[in-house]
Amino acid sequence: MSALSDETLRKVRFLCPPEPPTYLPPKILVQIQQTAVQSQRALNLTKQQCAAKERERRIIQLTIGEMATIEGDVNLYKGVGKMFMMVPQKTMEQELKGQEKELTDDINNLNKKSKFLEKQFNDAQAQLRDIVGALHGSYR
């Protein structure tokens, strides 16, 4: 079928090396872009959740601080739905300290998740920059 012999084709391939790849399948680019966008969204959501937990923890810390200034064993009132329930001071302190510890653990986990998502986002961005740089460099 071919008018050129195998020997001639080999010589042509040797003398004219193939061009650098200028075309990447769109699936790869789309997948990298989607990873970057999803990581960015998840990172923003995680940061918002962390800020909310920090606010809750700060309120609990202030409440514990105020309760420490009260002298004697005083009954306190805790909101339960539309009513209030009398609770001894010691019980209230224990509950608040438990909530504070739980919130601290949640914040630490969210910070770890945030670092992972930030790394994932930065990696995806770096891949896109490398691809665009390689494509841009191959057109020169």
C-alpha positions in Angstrom: 0.0 0.0 0.0 2.7 2.4 0.9 5.0 3.6 -1.9 7.8 4.1 0.6 9.8 1.2 1.9 10.2 0.4 5.6 13.9 1.6 5.4 12.8 5.0 4.1 10.1 5.4 6.7 12.6 4.7 9.5 15.0 7.3 8.1 12.2 9.9 8.0 11.2 9.1 11.6 14.8 9.4 12.7 15.4 12.7 10.9 12.1 14.3 11.9 11.5 13.6 15.6 7.9 13.8 16.7 6.6 17.2 18.0 6.0 17.5 21.7 2.5 16.7 22.7 0.3 19.7 22.2 -2.9 18.0 22.7 -4.2 16.5 25.9 -7.5 14.6 26.1 -10.1 17.0 27.4 -11.1 14.5 30.0 -7.8 14.9 31.8 -8.0 18.7 31.9 -11.6 18.7 33.0 -10.8 16.2 35.7 -8.0 18.3 37.0 -10.1 21.4 36.9 -13.0 19.7 38.7 -10.6 18.5 41.4 -9.4 22.1 41.9 -12.9 23.5 42.1 -14.2 20.8 44.4 -11.1 21.2 46.7 -11.6 24.9 46.8 -15.3 24.6 47.7 -14.6 22.0 50.3 -11.8 24.1 51.7 -14.1 27.2 52.0 -16.8 25.1 53.7 -14.3 23.6 56.1 -13.0 27.0 57.0 -16.6 28.3 57.7 -17.3 25.2 59.9 -14.1 25.8 61.8 -15.0 29.5 62.4 -18.5 28.5 63.7 -17.0 25.9 66.0 -14.5 28.5 67.3 -17.3 30.9 68.1 -19.2 28.2 69.9 -16.1 27.2 71.9 -15.4 30.8 72.8 -19.0 31.3 74.1 -18.7 28.2 76.2 -15.3 29.4 77.6 -16.9 32.7 78.5 -19.8 31.0 80.2 -17.5 28.8 82.2 -15.5 31.9 83.2 -18.6 33.7 84.4 -19.8 30.6 86.3 -16.4 30.5 88.1 -17.0 34.0 89.5 -20.2 32.8 91.2 -19.6 31.9 94.8 -21.2 29.0 96.5 -23.2 26.1 95.1 -25.9 27.9 93.1 -28.6 26.4 91.0 -28.5 27.6 87.4 -31.1 27.4 84.7 -30.5 25.7 81.4 -32.6 26.3 78.3 -34.5 23.2 77.1 -36.7 23.9 74.1 -39.2 26.6 75.2 -38.6 26.2 78.9 -35.8 26.3 81.4 -34.6 23.5 83.7 -32.8 24.0 87.0 -29.4 22.4 87.0 -26.8 22.4 89.8 -23.7 24.5 89.1 -21.3 21.4 89.2 -23.4 19.6 86.6 -23.6 22.6 84.3 -19.8 23.0 84.5 -19.2 19.4 83.7 -21.5 19.6 80.7 -19.9 22.8 79.4 -16.4 21.4 79.8 -17.5 18.3 77.9 -18.9 20.4 75.1 -15.7 22.5 75.0 -13.5 19.4 74.7 -15.8 18.0 71.9 -15.6 21.3 70.1 -11.8 21.4 70.4 -11.5 18.0 68.9 -13.9 19.0 66.1 -11.8 22.1 65.4 -8.5 20.0 65.3 -10.1 17.6 62.9 -11.4 20.4 60.7 -7.9 22.0 60.7 -6.4 18.7 59.5 -9.0 18.4 56.8 -8.4 22.0 55.8 -4.7 21.3 55.4 -5.3 18.3 53.2 -7.8 20.1 51.0 -5.4 23.1 50.7 -2.7 20.7 49.6 -5.0 19.0 47.1 -6.1 22.3 45.7 -2.5 23.5 45.3 -1.5 20.3 43.6 -4.3 20.5 41.1 -3.4 24.2 40.4 0.3 23.3 39.9 -0.7 20.5 37.5 -2.8 22.9 35.5 0.0 25.5 35.5 2.5 22.8 34.3 0.1 21.7 31.5 -0.6 25.2 30.3 3.1 26.1 30.5 4.1 23.0 28.5 1.4 23.7 25.9 2.4 27.4 25.7 6.1 26.5 25.4 5.5 24.0 22.6 3.9 26.7 20.4 7.0 28.9 20.5 
